[in-house]
């Protein structure tokens, strides 16, 4: 997620959120009845997202997978919340729900790039929501302020495990994709 802006104190319903989002000039997420504005991101964040998108596209090759960016909204059905992950992948037939722009229901990989202002949110409320998505097999958090990648993976029994944080080396995702930490931080100022 990009750096967060102010959160409204008023509680909204999902229907109200979707109506407001349909006419909004900037994107917002919806969590706990609150509408959270999305703001711009720093160079480090944007470079990591760009690097990751390239790595995923190359790793998936000709597989029928969708590698999507932060304009794709995800609906977490179990709790009725909406988010815009930094990067997501689904190799399944995309399940989308109205209203337009439609929200994806079945991501398999979600990646959030952490910043000082989003780290707590991405590790807390967002992660609690994401883990209720039945199709999700991997949740990856990439820090833009220190060289560190964290990877949660769903085990066959449905439990989640945290792989040791990586500063170098590789991450093996459930889909068989290998991510190289050095490539994720390519051209990132102070972290390359």
Secondary structure as UniProt FT lines:
FT   STRAND          4..7
FT   HELIX           14..23
FT   STRAND          28..31
FT   TURN            32..33
FT   STRAND          34..38
FT   HELIX           43..60
FT   TURN            61..62
FT   STRAND          66..69
FT   TURN            70..71
FT   STRAND          74..76
FT   TURN            77..80
FT   STRAND          81..83
FT   STRAND          87..90
FT   STRAND          96..97
FT   STRAND          103..104
FT   STRAND          109..114
FT   TURN            116..118
FT   HELIX           119..123
FT   HELIX           125..130
FT   TURN            131..132
FT   TURN            134..135
FT   STRAND          138..143
FT   STRAND          149..154
FT   TURN            156..157
FT   STRAND          160..166
FT   STRAND          170..172
FT   TURN            174..175
FT   STRAND          178..180
FT   HELIX           181..184
FT   TURN            185..187
FT   TURN            189..191
//
